[in-house]
Amino acid sequence: MKGLFWGLLTIDLHFFTDYYPEENSKTKVKKFDSYVGGPATNAAITFGHLGGKTRLITAIGQNAFNSMIKKDISNFNIELIDLIENKKTAPVFASILTNESNGSRTILSYHPEQVPPLNPGKYLSDIDIALFDGFYIEPAIEMARECRARGITTVLEGGSWKNKTDQLLEFIDIAICSEDFLPPGTSHPADVTEFLLKCGVGKTAITRGEKPIIVNEGEANMLLEVPQSDVVDTLGAGDILHGAFCYFYAEQNNFMHALRNATQIASFSCEFHGPRAWMEQV
């Protein structure tokens, strides 16, 4: 099976400390790491690690980090498509601070530039499931539209509400969103679920950290318990959940089965530093 992952690729600079620094201060961190990240990218890496074939469509361009990106991505079963490969541009950075006293992470990043129009059908001939993280929204809408026309399952990784997300939702089958994903006029998970259903999304899940996931499938509303773990670092846990979900859903076409297994993997990943160390155990 093969998954398409559309969205952001970043260069992650990851700092570990015992506390969140005060403004206008200097902090010597305990540990530092750097790797390729981003919502769609981390999800694609997870999908590939679990055994799926992966096509990642993103925007990188020509910059000093090209060799690092290609080397990191080559460790996984990923076909990388760069929509701006011939354009000189600055890389998309994300600076992450993990507070090791509670595992929380704080991220500083910036919105990437837009990408040019494309021919969606060129990339879909062998795809079983497609995930969109909400970035590069206009061509994403066209890609999702084509997926819908071809009967390819579409999944939204809803980290936060972005401009024109409502247009993308018209072509989304499954939405798995964080509690920070708040469409206009919503303030509570029940509002968000209702909004998504009105947009035509057939299956929804709202993650809330260690709290139970709020799930809707058809007429059924459920709570899915999140496995308890010794949290060290939550960075990438949501992305890992999405990538694992796509793998298990493409495998069995069973929403709750895929969500339950993905939640277990995402929770387990929080017991390790960074978004990849868990892979040595699974």
KOLFI-835551 format. One line per field, with one value per residue: residue in three letters; residue number from 0; x, z, y of N, C-alpha, C in turn. Coordinates in steps of 0.001 Angstrom, whole numbers, plus 524288, in hexadecimal, padded with zeros to 5 digits. Each point is the difference from the previous one (the first is absolute). Layout:
residuo <- ala  ...
num <- NUM  ...
nc1 <- X  ...
nc3 <- Z  ...
nc2 <- Y  ...
cac1 <- X  ...
cac3 <- Z  ...
cac2 <- Y  ...
cc1 <- X  ...
cc3 <- Z  ...
cc2 <- Y  ...
***
This chain:
residuo <- met  lys  gly  leu  phe  trp  gly  leu  leu  thr  ile  asp  leu  his  phe  phe  thr  asp  tyr  tyr  pro  glu  glu  asn  ser  lys  thr  lys  val  lys  lys  phe  asp  ser  tyr  val  gly  gly  pro  ala  thr  asn  ala  ala  ile  thr  phe  gly  his  leu  gly  gly  lys  thr  arg  leu  ile  thr  ala  ile  gly  gln  asn  ala  phe  asn  ser  met  ile  lys  lys  asp  ile  ser  asn  phe  asn  ile  glu  leu  ile  asp  leu  ile  glu  asn  lys  lys  thr  ala  pro  val  phe  ala  ser  ile  leu  thr  asn  glu  ser  asn  gly  ser  arg  thr  ile  leu  ser  tyr  his  pro  glu  gln  val  pro  pro  leu  asn  pro  gly  lys  tyr  leu  ser  asp  ile  asp  ile  ala  leu  phe  asp  gly  phe  tyr  ile  glu  pro  ala  ile  glu  met  ala  arg  glu  cys  arg  ala  arg  gly  ile  thr  thr  val  leu  glu  gly  gly  ser  trp  lys  asn  lys  thr  asp  gln  leu  leu  glu  phe  ile  asp  ile  ala  ile  cys  ser  glu  asp  phe  leu  pro  pro  gly  thr  ser  his  pro  ala  asp  val  thr  glu  phe  leu  leu  lys  cys  gly  val  gly  lys  thr  ala  ile  thr  arg  gly  glu  lys  pro  ile  ile  val  asn  glu  gly  glu  ala  asn  met  leu  leu  glu  val  pro  gln  ser  asp  val  val  asp  thr  leu  gly  ala  gly  asp  ile  leu  his  gly  ala  phe  cys  tyr  phe  tyr  ala  glu  gln  asn  asn  phe  met  his  ala  leu  arg  asn  ala  thr  gln  ile  ala  ser  phe  ser  cys  glu  phe  his  gly  pro  arg  ala  trp  met  glu  gln  val
num <- 0  1  2  3  4  5  6  7  8  9  10  11  12  13  14  15  16  17  18  19  20  21  22  23  24  25  26  27  28  29  30  31  32  33  34  35  36  37  38  39  40  41  42  43  44  45  46  47  48  49  50  51  52  53  54  55  56  57  58  59  60  61  62  63  64  65  66  67  68  69  70  71  72  73  74  75  76  77  78  79  80  81  82  83  84  85  86  87  88  89  90  91  92  93  94  95  96  97  98  99  100  101  102  103  104  105  106  107  108  109  110  111  112  113  114  115  116  117  118  119  120  121  122  123  124  125  126  127  128  129  130  131  132  133  134  135  136  137  138  139  140  141  142  143  144  145  146  147  148  149  150  151  152  153  154  155  156  157  158  159  160  161  162  163  164  165  166  167  168  169  170  171  172  173  174  175  176  177  178  179  180  181  182  183  184  185  186  187  188  189  190  191  192  193  194  195  196  197  198  199  200  201  202  203  204  205  206  207  208  209  210  211  212  213  214  215  216  217  218  219  220  221  222  223  224  225  226  227  228  229  230  231  232  233  234  235  236  237  238  239  240  241  242  243  244  245  246  247  248  249  250  251  252  253  254  255  256  257  258  259  260  261  262  263  264  265  266  267  268  269  270  271  272  273  274  275  276  277  278  279  280  281
nc1 <- 8034F  7FDD3  8027F  7FCC4  80432  7FC5C  8042E  800BC  80490  8020C  8038D  7FFCE  80041  801A6  7FE08  80300  7FC62  80113  7FFE3  7FBB0  8035F  801EF  7FCDA  80315  80086  8042D  7FF4A  80309  7FEF0  7FD28  7FCD0  8025B  7FC2D  800E5  7FBA7  7FE6C  7FC75  7FBD2  7FB21  7FFA7  8048E  7FEEF  7FB65  80269  80377  7FBF8  7FD22  8045A  800CD  7FAE6  801FB  7FD99  7FE7D  80372  7FC5F  80422  7FBEB  8041C  801FF  8045A  80091  8031D  80261  80287  7FB06  80085  8051C  7FF47  7FCB3  802E4  8040B  7FD5A  7FDC2  804D2  7FFE7  7FC1F  7FBB6  802A6  7FC39  80411  7FBD7  8039C  7FBDE  8041E  80129  7FE62  7FD55  80337  80006  7FE7F  80273  7FC29  80124  800C9  7FFBC  801A1  7FD2B  8027C  7FC03  80489  7FE8C  7FDAC  803F1  7FE61  7FDF9  80375  7FD1C  80449  7FCA0  8004A  7FC06  80031  80328  7FCC1  7FD8D  80247  7FC5B  7FD25  80192  7FBB1  7FDA7  803EE  7FDF7  7FBAB  802CA  8035C  7FCD7  80076  80336  7FD86  80436  7FD0C  8041E  7FD8D  804E6  801E3  7FC68  8012C  804E9  80010  7FCF5  8030F  80401  7FDB4  7FEB9  804CC  801D5  7FC8D  8016A  8049A  7FD1F  803DC  80097  7FD87  8045F  7FD95  804D0  7FC38  80479  7FEC2  7FC4A  7FFB9  8016F  7FB18  800B0  7FC20  802F0  80427  7FD1A  7FEA5  8051D  7FECD  801D7  804C4  7FE5C  80515  7FDAD  80371  8000B  80478  7FDD3  7FF5D  7FC89  7FF26  7FEEC  8046D  7FEC6  7FD74  8023A  7FBB8  8016E  804DA  7FE5D  7FC79  803CE  80340  7FC2F  7FEF0  80537  7FDBF  80307  80147  804F4  7FF7F  8045A  7FF50  80518  800E5  80490  80089  7FC6E  7FB90  800AD  7FDE0  7FD09  7FF4E  7FCC7  7FE09  7FC9D  8048A  7FF69  8052F  80208  804A6  800E2  80327  8032B  800A3  80354  804EC  7FD73  80327  7FD65  7FCA9  804B0  7FCB8  7FDFB  7FDF0  80487  80264  7FC50  8007E  8052F  7FFDA  7FCA0  8029B  80421  7FDFE  7FE6A  80446  801CE  7FC68  80067  80244  7FC65  7FCFD  8008D  7FFB8  7FBEB  7FE30  80188  7FE1D  7FBF5  80032  800EA  7FC56  7FD11  80148  7FF38  7FC54  80155  800D9  804F5  7FD97  7FEF2  804E3  801A8  7FAD8  801C1  803BB  7FB5D  7FE14
nc3 <- 80000  7FDEB  80300  7FEF1  80103  800B3  7FFA6  804E6  7FE53  8049A  80125  80328  80316  802B0  803CA  80399  80380  804C2  7FD49  7FFCB  7FC86  80311  7FEE3  7FBF2  7FF47  80236  7FCF7  80314  7FB6F  8017F  7FBD4  7FB73  7FC76  7FB60  7FD46  7FC17  7FFF1  802D8  80059  7FB07  800D4  804D9  7FE02  7FBE4  8034C  8031D  7FC0A  7FE5A  804D7  80006  7FB76  80015  7FB14  7FF9B  7FE92  800EE  7FFBE  7FF30  802B1  7FD60  7FADB  7FDEA  803CB  803FD  800CC  7FADD  800DB  80413  7FD25  7FBB6  80318  802AC  7FBCF  7FE19  8051C  7FD54  7FFA8  7FE85  7FCA0  7FF94  7FFFC  7FDEC  80159  802CD  7FDF5  7FC3C  80441  80002  8048D  80410  802F0  800DC  803BC  803B8  803B5  8025E  8040D  801C2  8033E  8018C  802D6  7FB67  7FCA5  801AD  7FB5F  7FF17  7FBF7  7FDC1  7FC80  7FAE1  7FDE4  7FD3B  7FBF0  7FC8F  7FDED  7FB75  7FC74  80023  7FD7F  80309  7FB81  7FF2E  804BA  7FD85  7FC19  803F2  8013B  804E8  8023C  800FA  8023B  80213  8009F  7FBB6  7FEDB  7FD6D  80225  7FC93  7FEFD  80533  7FF6F  7FC19  80313  80421  7FCB6  7FDF8  804DB  8013C  7FB92  80210  803FF  80041  8044A  801CF  80253  8039A  80031  80382  7FF58  7FC3F  800CA  7FAD8  7FDA8  7FE6B  80506  80053  7FC5C  802FB  80419  7FBD9  80008  80502  8004F  801EF  80460  80104  803CB  80116  8052A  7FDA5  7FD65  7FF56  7FCE3  7FCA0  80473  800AB  80462  7FE3E  801A7  802DE  80077  80105  802FE  80201  80074  8019B  802FA  80126  80064  80208  80412  7FE65  8014C  8051B  8018C  804EF  7FF61  804E8  7FDD7  8052A  7FED0  800F1  7FBA3  7FE14  7FF44  7FAF1  7FF8F  7FC01  80227  80025  804EE  8002E  8043D  7FE1B  803CD  801EF  7FE1A  804EB  80013  800A5  7FFF3  7FBEC  7FB92  7FF56  7FE95  7FC49  804CD  7FF0A  7FDFC  803F4  80304  7FD34  8001F  80504  800DF  7FCB4  80287  804BF  7FE9D  7FD67  80451  80347  7FEC3  804B3  800A5  80337  7FCEE  7FBCF  80209  80199  7FBB6  7FD35  80347  7FFC2  7FAED  7FF5C  8035E  7FD91  7FBC3  8036E  80038  7FB6F  7FFC8  7FE21  7FAEA  800AA  804B5  80046  7FB5A  80370  8022E  7FBE4
nc2 <- 7FB5A  8043B  80364  803E7  802DB  803A0  8030F  80135  801D6  7FF0C  80388  7FBF1  80423  7FBEF  802F5  7FDC1  80145  801B6  80460  802D8  801F0  8038E  803EB  80127  7FAD5  7FDCD  7FBCA  7FD52  7FDBD  7FBE5  800C6  7FEE8  80076  7FE08  800BA  7FD12  803D2  80174  801D2  80182  8025C  8017F  8016B  80227  801F9  8011B  801AC  8024D  801C8  800A7  8017E  8049E  80039  803D3  8037A  802F9  80346  80313  803E1  7FF30  7FF91  80380  7FD3E  801FB  7FECE  80090  7FFC6  80324  802DC  7FFAB  800F2  80394  80220  7FF5F  80114  80238  7FD35  80451  80110  8032D  80331  80310  802B9  80173  7FB69  80308  80117  80417  7FDC6  802C4  7FC8F  7FCAD  8036B  7FC8D  80385  7FBAD  8015D  7FBC8  8009A  7FE14  80413  80138  80043  804AE  8019F  803C6  801BA  801D2  801D3  7FFA5  8029C  7FB9A  800E7  8021B  7FBF9  7FF07  80118  7FBB2  7FBCC  7FFED  7FEDC  80338  80105  7FE7B  7FE61  80013  803F8  7FE2D  8036F  80478  8021A  803CF  8032C  801CC  7FEA0  80428  80301  803BD  7FE90  80052  8042C  8016E  7FEEE  8022B  803E5  7FF96  80001  803A7  80258  7FE9D  801A9  8037C  7FD2B  80430  80198  802DA  801EF  800BB  80275  80361  80386  7FF42  8044C  7FFA5  7FEC9  8036B  8023A  7FF2B  80163  802B7  7FEEB  800A6  7FB28  800BC  80237  80034  80290  803B1  80094  80127  7FC28  8051D  7FDCD  803E1  80274  7FD52  7FD81  7FBE2  7FB8A  80094  804FE  7FE6F  7FC14  80334  8037A  7FC4A  7FE37  804F2  7FFCE  7FBC4  8012E  7FB4C  80088  800D2  80254  80142  800DB  7FE69  7FF07  7FFDB  803A7  7FD6B  7FD56  8044E  7FBCF  800F2  7FC00  80289  7FCB7  7FD95  8018D  8002B  7FDD7  8013B  7FC9B  80382  7FC54  7FEB9  803F3  7FE9F  80481  7FFCA  7FF29  803E2  801AC  80182  7FFB9  804B0  8017C  7FDC5  8020A  80459  7FFA1  7FE9C  803E6  80306  7FE2D  80048  804C0  80124  7FDE2  8022E  80501  7FFFB  803B3  7FD52  7FBEF  8031A  8026A  7FB7E  7FD7C  803F6  80003  7FAE2  80054  803A0  7FD6B  7FBA1  802E0  8016C  7FB08  80256  8016D  80433  800B9  7FE36  8013D  800C8  8019A  800BF  800F0  80272
cac1 <- 7FCB1  80320  7FD77  801E0  8000E  80077  8007F  80499  80503  8030B  804D9  7FECC  80446  7FD48  802E2  7FDC5  8016C  7FCDD  7FC0A  7FF30  8031D  7FD87  80140  804D8  8039F  80333  7FF43  80355  7FCA5  80263  800AC  7FE4C  7FFDF  7FDBC  7FE1E  7FBC6  7FAF3  7FB5D  7FB8D  7FF76  804E9  80032  7FC00  801FC  80436  7FD87  7FD82  80424  8027A  7FC81  8000F  7FD5A  802E1  7FE72  80143  7FFA4  8000C  8010C  802F1  80524  80338  805A6  80246  804A0  7FE91  7FE0F  80285  7FE07  7FAA7  7FFF9  80252  7FC51  7FB73  80184  7FFEE  7FAB0  7FDFF  7FD41  800FD  7FF9C  7FEDF  800A9  7FD1F  80304  80558  803AE  7FFCC  8033F  7FCAD  801B7  7FD39  7FC1D  8020C  7FCBD  8030D  7FCC2  8020D  7FD4E  800AA  80062  7FD55  7FAA9  7FF8D  7FD66  8036B  7FE96  80226  8001B  800B3  7FD67  7FCEC  8032B  7FDE6  7FC69  80256  7FD2E  7FBFD  80230  7FC61  7FF73  7FFC7  80550  8024A  7FC0F  7FEB0  800C9  7FF45  7FB87  7FE1E  802CF  7FF98  80119  800D1  7FDCE  8039C  7FFC3  7FA7D  7FD2F  800D1  7FE22  7FA6E  7FF92  801BF  7FBEE  7FB93  80138  7FFBF  7FA7F  7FE0D  80238  7FE9A  8045D  7FEB7  802D2  80063  80207  802C3  7FE5A  802CD  7FD91  7FCDC  802D9  7FCBE  7FE00  7FF6C  7FAA2  7FFCC  8028E  7FCA6  7FC14  80202  80285  7FCD4  80136  802DB  8020D  80189  80156  7FC30  8013A  7FD8C  7FB03  7FDC2  7FD27  7FB0D  80028  8032C  7FFB9  80052  7FAE8  7FF27  80388  7FDDC  7FB62  801E1  80261  7FBDF  7FD18  8034D  7FFE4  803EF  7FD1A  8021F  8030A  8025C  8027D  803BF  80069  8046B  7FF42  7FA6A  7FDB4  7FEF2  7FA6E  7FF8F  7FADD  7FFCD  7FA7D  7FC86  8025C  803AF  802DD  804DE  80437  803DF  80571  8035F  80377  80587  8039D  80106  8050C  7FFEC  7FB4A  800E7  7FEB9  7FC66  7FB64  80181  800C4  7FAC1  7FDA5  802A1  7FE94  7FA7B  7FF97  801F5  7FC58  7FB0A  800CC  800B3  7FB32  7FB5B  7FCFC  80136  8016A  804B9  8046D  800AD  801DF  80578  80314  8005A  803D9  80533  8011F  80101  8050E  80426  800EC  8039F  80548  80171  7FF7E  7FBC9  801BE  8029B  7FC61  8002D  803C4  7FD4E  7FB40
cac3 <- 80000  7FF83  801E7  7FE63  80457  7FDB6  803C7  801C9  80197  802D6  802B4  8058D  803B9  804AE  804D2  804A6  804D1  80486  80110  7FBAC  80136  8006C  7FBCD  80086  80342  7FD56  80244  7FDFB  7FFC0  80162  7FB67  7FB22  7FB87  7FB50  7FC4C  7FC8D  80285  7FD98  800BF  7FBE5  7FF9D  8044B  7FEF2  7FBBA  8021D  80324  7FC4F  7FD95  803E5  80125  7FB9F  7FB63  7FC2F  8012D  7FC84  802DC  7FC92  8035D  7FD89  80278  7FD11  8003F  80480  80233  802F0  7FC6C  800D5  804F9  7FF28  7FCD8  80306  80417  7FD94  7FD82  803D7  8003E  7FAEE  7FE5C  7FB0C  80137  7FBA0  80183  7FC35  7FE98  8002D  7FD12  80203  80486  80431  80549  80222  8040D  80505  804AF  804D2  803D8  8054E  80326  805A5  801AC  804F6  7FF09  7FAB5  7FC71  7FC27  7FDF3  7FABC  7FD11  7FA6E  7FCC7  7FBCB  7FB3D  7FB51  7FD12  7FBC4  7FB14  7FE96  7FE1C  7FDD1  8043B  7FE3E  7FF02  804B9  802CF  7FD5C  80347  8056E  802D4  803F3  7FF8C  80496  7FF30  80512  7FFE1  7FDAA  7FA4F  8000C  7FB07  7FD02  80324  7FED8  7FAED  800A8  802D7  7FC63  7FC75  80324  8009F  7FAFE  7FEFD  80435  803AA  8052D  80166  805A5  801A1  804F3  80192  8047F  80124  7FBA2  7FC4E  7FBFD  7FBD3  801A3  7FEED  7FA99  7FFF0  802AA  7FC5D  7FD7D  80414  8020B  80584  80269  80541  80159  80564  80275  7FE54  7FAED  80132  7FBA1  801A1  802A4  80381  804B3  80306  7FC82  7FDC4  7FBB1  7FBC1  7FDA0  7FCFA  7FB79  7FC55  7FDC0  7FC57  7FB5F  7FD14  801E2  801DE  804E5  80297  80517  80241  80401  80449  8034B  802CD  800CB  7FBF6  7FADB  7FEC3  7FAF8  7FD99  7FB42  7FEB3  8043B  80503  802AE  803AF  80248  7FFB0  80409  7FE54  80381  8035D  7FEF7  802E6  7FBFF  7FFD3  7FBE8  7FCC8  7FABD  7FB9A  8015E  7FCAA  7FAB4  80031  80033  7FACD  7FC74  8017C  7FEA7  7FA60  7FEE7  801C5  7FD3D  7FABA  8007C  80146  7FF14  804DE  8027C  80581  8004F  7FE7C  803E0  804E3  7FF54  7FF49  80518  8031D  7FE0D  80131  805A3  800ED  7FE03  803CE  803F8  7FDE8  7FE26  7FA65  7FD6C  7FD40  80347  800DE  7FB95  80127  80320  7FD41
cac2 <- 804A6  804C3  804B5  8051C  803B4  80535  80434  802D2  7FDB6  803EA  7FEA2  8009F  800DB  7FE24  80113  7FD8F  802B6  7FE76  803F3  803A2  804AD  8051A  8039C  802EF  7FD01  7FC27  7FAD5  7FBD9  7FB62  7FB02  7FCB7  80264  7FC79  8024D  7FC1D  801A5  7FF3D  80235  7FC6E  7FC0B  7FD0F  7FC37  7FC06  7FCC6  7FCCB  7FBEE  7FC72  7FCFB  7FCA8  7FB98  7FC5D  801F9  8031D  80563  80455  804F1  8048F  80475  80442  80073  803AD  7FF88  802A3  7FD69  7FB51  7FC00  7FAED  7FDF0  7FE43  7FB3D  7FBC3  7FE70  7FD98  7FB12  7FBCC  7FDEF  7FE4F  804B6  802A5  8058C  80377  80576  80325  804AD  7FDFE  80340  8055A  80122  801FD  7FE9A  7FB80  80106  7FE4B  7FFCE  7FF8D  7FD55  7FFB7  7FC17  80061  7FA90  7FF17  7FE29  7FDF4  803A0  80250  8051E  8002B  804DC  7FEFA  803E5  7FDC4  7FFB5  80274  7FCC1  7FCF8  800E9  7FC27  7FB17  7FC2D  7FC36  7FA93  7FE19  7FDB8  7FCEC  7FB1E  7FB5B  801A1  7FDB9  803AC  804FD  8035C  8058C  80289  80544  803C1  8005F  7FEA6  80040  7FB28  7FB98  7FF6A  7FD6E  7FA9A  7FD37  7FF75  7FBB5  7FB34  7FEBA  7FE1C  7FAD5  7FC6E  7FF6C  801FD  804C1  800DC  80514  800A5  80536  8021B  8050C  801E8  80345  80268  7FC99  7FA95  7FE63  7FE20  7FAE4  7FC3C  7FE06  7FB4A  7FCDD  7FBB0  7FF2C  80456  7FF16  80555  80128  8036F  80555  800C6  8028B  802EC  804AF  7FF28  7FB7C  800BE  7FB25  7FB77  7FEA2  803AA  7FE97  7FB44  80183  802FA  7FC58  7FCC2  8034A  800A2  7FB1E  7FC4B  7FB74  7FDF0  80415  7FF00  8049F  7FE6D  803CA  7FE7C  7FB11  7FF21  7FC9D  80232  80053  7FD5C  7FF89  7FCD3  7FF78  801B5  7FE85  80369  7FCBA  801D8  7FC31  8010D  8006B  7FCF5  80303  7FF28  80353  803F0  8029F  80401  7FF5F  80201  7FC9C  7FBCA  80063  7FE7C  7FA54  7FDC3  80053  7FC6A  7FAB2  7FF44  7FF16  7FABC  7FBFB  80092  7FDF0  7FA5F  7FD25  8033C  7FFD4  804FF  7FF80  7FCC5  8033E  80426  7FDA3  7FE83  804C0  80297  7FD1F  80145  8057C  80058  7FD8A  8036F  8042A  7FE1D  80093  8052B  800CD  7FD2A  7FB4C  7FC08  7FBA5  7FC66  7FBE3  7FC14  7FE39
cc1 <- 80378  7FCCE  8027F  7FF88  80156  800BE  80586  804AE  80335  80550  7FEFE  804FE  7FDA9  8037A  7FD23  801EE  7FC61  7FB8A  7FF65  802C0  7FCA6  801A2  80512  803D7  8033D  7FF77  803B5  7FCE8  80317  80162  7FDE6  7FFFB  7FDB4  7FE87  7FBDA  7FAD1  7FBAD  7FB8F  7FFA0  804DE  80072  7FC02  801DC  8044C  7FDD1  7FD86  80412  80295  7FCB3  7FF85  7FD46  803BE  7FDD6  801BC  7FF07  8007F  80057  802D9  8051A  80345  805CB  8020C  80457  7FEC2  7FE15  80251  7FE27  7FA83  7FFE0  80233  7FC34  7FB61  80155  80012  7FAAD  7FE11  7FCC3  801CF  7FEF9  7FF25  80020  7FD93  802E2  805D6  803F7  80043  80393  7FCA4  8023B  7FCFE  7FC05  8020C  7FBAF  803A3  7FC75  802C2  7FCBD  80172  7FFFF  7FD6A  7FA6C  7FF27  7FD6F  803E6  7FDBA  802D5  7FFA2  80103  7FD73  7FD27  80334  7FD79  7FC57  802DE  7FCC1  7FBBE  8028A  7FBB4  7FF46  8003C  80547  8021C  7FC82  7FEFE  8004F  7FF14  7FB0D  7FD94  80350  7FEFC  8019F  8008C  7FE28  8039B  7FFC5  7FA67  7FD70  80112  7FE5E  7FA3B  7FF45  801A5  7FBCD  7FB32  800D3  7FFF7  7FA59  7FDC5  801E3  7FEC7  80460  7FE75  80364  7FFA1  80220  802D4  7FF07  802CA  7FDB3  7FCEF  8033A  7FC2F  7FED1  7FFBC  7FA86  7FF73  80295  7FC71  7FBC0  801A1  802DA  7FC35  8008C  80315  8019F  80299  801A0  7FBD3  8011E  7FD9F  7FA7A  7FE22  7FD13  7FABB  7FFD6  80380  8006A  80049  7FAD1  7FEB1  80345  7FE01  7FB4F  80192  80224  7FBE8  7FCCF  80311  8002F  8041A  7FD33  801B2  8037F  8024B  802AF  80384  8009D  80470  7FF09  7FA49  7FDD6  7FEEA  7FA20  7FF46  7FA60  8007D  7FA4B  7FC93  80277  803CC  8029C  80493  803F5  80429  8057C  80365  80396  805AD  8033A  80216  80555  7FFD2  7FB3F  800C4  7FEA8  7FBFD  7FB19  80127  800AC  7FAC4  7FD92  80281  7FE9C  7FA4C  7FF6D  801D0  7FBED  7FABB  80074  8005A  7FAD3  7FAFA  7FC51  80195  801DC  804E2  804D8  8011B  80238  805C8  8038A  800C1  80402  8058F  80172  80131  80554  80472  80167  803CE  805B7  800FE  7FF69  7FBD7  80185  801F4  7FC87  8005E  803E2  7FD7D  7FB45  8013A
cc3 <- 80000  801BC  7FDBF  804A2  7FDD1  8045D  80160  80123  8026C  80192  805BE  80331  80569  804D2  804A8  804E6  80464  8011B  7FB3A  8014D  80098  7FB62  8013D  803B1  7FC8C  802D1  7FD64  80026  8013E  7FB35  7FB41  7FBB2  7FB5B  7FC37  7FC8A  802AD  7FCF1  80044  7FBE2  7FFB0  80452  7FF3B  7FBB8  801E1  80342  7FC83  7FD75  803C7  80122  7FB71  7FB1B  7FC43  80030  7FBBA  802FE  7FC2A  80364  7FCEA  802F7  7FD4D  8009F  804A1  80246  802B9  7FC82  8010F  80511  7FF54  7FD12  802FC  8041F  7FDA5  7FDB6  803C9  8005C  7FA76  7FD92  7FAA3  800E7  7FB0B  801FF  7FBD1  7FE63  7FFAF  7FD33  801F6  804B8  80436  80545  801DF  80411  8051F  8041C  804A2  80445  80542  80304  805B6  80231  80542  7FF3A  7FA72  7FC1E  7FC1F  7FE20  7FAD1  7FDC5  7FA49  7FCEF  7FB8A  7FAFA  7FB75  7FD2D  7FB8E  7FB14  7FF18  7FDD2  7FD9A  803FB  7FE37  7FF14  80493  80297  7FDCE  80384  805CA  80258  803E2  7FFAF  804D0  7FE98  80556  80014  7FDCE  7FA07  7FE3D  7FAA1  7FC88  80317  7FEED  7FAD1  8004E  802C3  7FC9D  7FC54  802D7  800A2  7FAF5  7FED3  80448  803CE  80532  8014D  805D9  800F7  8052C  801B5  804DE  801D1  7FB38  7FCA1  7FBFE  7FBA3  8018F  7FEDF  7FA66  7FF6E  8025B  7FC78  7FDA1  803DE  80210  805E4  80200  8057F  801A4  805B4  80249  7FEC8  7FAAE  800EE  7FB44  801F8  80277  8039F  804A9  80339  7FC37  7FD86  7FB66  7FB42  7FD2A  7FC8E  7FB0B  7FBDB  7FD50  7FC01  7FAFC  7FCB6  8018D  80295  80541  80268  8051E  801D0  80472  803FB  803B2  80288  80107  7FBB0  7FAED  7FF09  7FA63  7FE1C  7FAFB  7FEC0  80447  8055D  801EF  80454  8025A  7FFAE  803EE  7FDAE  803C7  8032F  7FEC1  8036A  7FC37  800CC  7FC38  7FC83  7FA63  7FBE4  8012B  7FC96  7FA6C  7FFA1  80016  7FA8A  7FC2B  80121  7FEA5  7FA30  7FE93  8016F  7FD42  7FA6F  8000F  800AB  7FF1F  804AF  80352  805A0  800BE  7FED5  80414  80515  7FF95  7FF69  80526  80379  7FE56  80167  805C5  80155  7FE4E  803E1  80453  7FE70  7FE69  7FA10  7FD95  7FD7C  80380  800F8  7FBBC  800D2  802F4  7FD30  7FA4C
cc2 <- 804E0  804B2  804DB  803BD  8055D  80401  80180  7FC7B  80459  7FDD5  80126  8008A  7FF34  80097  7FD8F  802DC  7FE44  803C8  8037B  80521  804ED  80365  802F6  7FD4E  7FC66  7FACC  7FC24  7FAF0  7FB13  7FCC8  802E7  7FBE6  802F5  7FBA6  8026F  7FED5  802A6  7FC14  7FBB2  7FC93  7FBF0  7FBA5  7FC48  7FC54  7FB85  7FBDB  7FC76  7FC3C  7FB26  7FC33  801D0  802B1  8058C  803C2  80507  8047F  804DC  80437  800C8  80429  7FEF3  80324  7FCA3  7FADD  7FB92  7FA9F  7FD81  7FDC7  7FAD5  7FB5B  7FDFE  7FD14  7FAA8  7FB6B  7FD59  7FEEC  80464  801D4  805CB  8032A  8059A  80378  804FB  7FEA4  80377  8059E  80096  8028D  7FE75  7FB37  801B1  7FDC4  7FFA1  7FF51  7FDE7  7FFE1  7FC0F  800B3  7FA77  7FEF3  7FE15  7FE04  803AA  80238  80525  800B0  8057F  7FEAD  80461  7FD52  7FFF4  802E5  7FC3C  7FD37  800CB  7FBF1  7FB11  7FCB0  7FBA3  7FA57  7FD90  7FCDA  7FBDC  7FA8C  7FB37  80112  7FD90  803C9  804F7  80356  8058C  802A1  805B1  80426  7FFAC  7FEE3  7FFE9  7FB3E  7FB25  7FEF6  7FD2C  7FA4E  7FCC8  7FF22  7FB57  7FAC3  7FE37  7FDAB  7FA76  7FC09  7FEEC  80274  804B4  800F7  80575  7FF79  8059A  801D8  80524  801A9  803B1  80224  7FC1C  7FA37  7FE07  7FDF4  7FAAB  7FBD5  7FDBC  7FAC8  7FC68  7FBE4  7FF64  804AA  7FE77  80517  8005C  80392  805BC  80145  80218  8031C  804CD  7FEB1  7FB56  80127  7FB04  7FB62  7FE6F  80390  7FE79  7FB29  80144  802EB  7FC49  7FCA3  80318  800F3  7FB08  7FC13  7FB64  7FDF1  80427  7FE02  804FB  7FE3A  8045B  7FE8B  7FAC0  7FEC8  7FC79  802F0  7FFDE  7FE2C  80012  7FCD8  7FEFC  80240  7FF2F  80424  7FCE4  802F8  7FB9A  8017C  8001C  7FCE1  80388  7FEB7  8039F  80423  8028E  804A1  7FF02  801D5  7FBE0  7FBD8  80016  7FE5A  7FA14  7FD40  7FFFC  7FC36  7FA5A  7FEE2  7FEC7  7FA82  7FBDA  8006F  7FDE6  7FA13  7FD1F  80313  7FFF7  804BB  7FF52  7FCB1  80349  8042F  7FDD8  7FE98  804BF  802E0  7FD4F  80157  8059D  800BB  7FDB6  80394  80446  7FE5B  800C1  805AF  80044  7FC87  7FAD9  7FB99  7FB44  7FBDA  7FB90  7FB80  7FDAA  7FEF7
***
